[in-house]
Amino acid sequence: MWEVHICKHLKLHGKSTFMSMLYDNEPFPPQDETSERLNTLMDKMHIDPKIEEFMNSSVGRYLSDHPFIALTLLVFAVMATVPVGLFLGFGLVTLAATTMSIIFVEVFLLAVGGATLLCVLGCLAIFAVFFSFFLTACYITVSCIHRLYYGKRPSEKRKRFSRPKID
């Protein structure tokens, strides 16, 4: 209802509307085509024996049942690679310094580096949770808008069980 009011207001002032810009662009691909592509990709992934073995494990089943936790772990793992890589490089540099007989400096620097890594990973874990909340909110919003835009197709409507008629 508010869209009609905004469209009328913009037409009165001679401005193009957002809705007309939406209709001028190419529409989203049909949902069936997108679903088919996703199913093909998932089938290709499940053919790999390592992935299938992981998905049959208790951890794989748990993450399959809890997608938000899986998304949080994925975001955390991706974001943690850089700090862990930097820490490992730092460890190698301090190991080289150890070979030049600077043992006390290495212990101190590794302790400081370990504490710093712990702080960074803790912050990244918190950020991963909030980023997962954001991604989940975006997914819910986009799926609701997509459902409102395309509507439910008759073949997709679920039949409800009704009571048998008594004659």
N, C-alpha and C positions, 0 to 999 in steps of 0.2 A: 504494500500500500504506500509506504514512504517512497518507494522507487518512482511510482507514478507522479507523486507530488514533486519530487526533485526533477524528474524529466520535464514536467510541465513548466517548472520554474526556469530551467535552463533553456527550453525552447522559446520562452518569452523573451529572454535576453539574447537570443541568437547564438548560443553556444552549443557545440556538439555534446551529446550525452555520452555518459560512460556505457550505457546499455547499447547505444548504436555502435560504439567502438567494439563492444563484445561481439555483436552480430556481424560486423564487417570482417573480422578476423576469421581464420579457419577454426572450425569447432574442434573440441578435444576429440581424440580418437575414440571410437566406440568402446564401450566397456567390455564387450565380448572379446574384441581384438586384444585389448590390454590384458585381460584375464588369461587369454590363450598364450600370450607371450610370457607372462609370469609363470604359468603352469609348465610351459616348455623349459624355462630356465630352472625351475625347481626340480623337474624330472631329470635334467642333465646333472644337477648337483647330487641328487640321491643315487645316481648310478655309480658314483665314486665310492669304492668300498670303505675308505677311511671315514668319509662323511656318514655313510650308512651305519658303520660301527659306532661312531660317536653318537648319532641320533638314537641308537638303540640302548645306549648306556643310561644310567640313572640321571646323570647330569644333563645329557641331551634331552631326555624326556622332561625333566624339570624345566629347562630353559624353553622348551617347546610349549609347555603349559603356561609359562610366565614370560611373555614377550617383552614386557617393560624391563624386567631384570636383564634379559638378554641384550636389549638395546643399551642399557646402562653399562653393562660389561663391555660391549663392543666399543662404545664411545670412549670409555675409560682406557681400554687397551690401545686404541688408536692414538689417543692423546698422550699416553704414557710412554710411547716409543721414543720420542725425542729426549725427554729428561733422562730416561734410562740409558739411551745411547750416549748422551753427553756424560753421564756419570761413569759409564764404562770407559769412555775415552779419557776421562779425568783419572780413573784408576790406572789405566795404562801409562799415562804420563807420570803419575806418582810412582809407579813401579819402576819406570826408567830412572827416576830420581833416586830411588832406593838403591839401585845398582851403583850409584855414585856415593853410597854410604850416608844417606840422609834419612835414617830410619825414624828419628823422632819427628821430623817434619812430615814424613809420610803418614804416620799414625795420627798426628794432629789434623792434617788436611783431609784424610779419609774420614775421620770422625765428624769434622765440619761438613764435608761433602755428604756423608750419610745423613746427618741431621737435616741438611738442606734438601736432599732428595726426599726424605720422609715428609717434610713440610710441603714440598711441591706436589708430591703424589697425593697427600691428604687434600690439598686444595683442588687438584684435578678430579679427585673422586667426588667432592662436593659439586664441582662444576659439571661433571658428567651426569649427576643426578638431576640438576636443574636443567641441563641441556636436553636430557631425555624427557623431562616434563614438557619442555618447550616443543620438542619434536612430536610428542604424543598429542599435545594440544593442536599443533598445526595439522597433524594427520586427521584428528577428529573433525576439525573445522573444515578442511578440504573435502573430506568424505561426506560431511553433511551438505556442503554447498553442491558437491557433485550429485548427490542423491536428489536434492531439491531441483537442480538444473535439468537432470535427465528424467527424474521421476522413476517410479517402479514400473517395470515392464510386466505385461500380463503373465508371461511365462515364468517370471521370477517370484510372483506372489505365492506365498505358502497357503495351502488350503488348511482351514481350521476344521477341527472335528466338531461336528454338530450332533445334537441328539437325534436319534431316529424318530421319524414322525409316527405317531400312533394313530391308526385309522379308527 
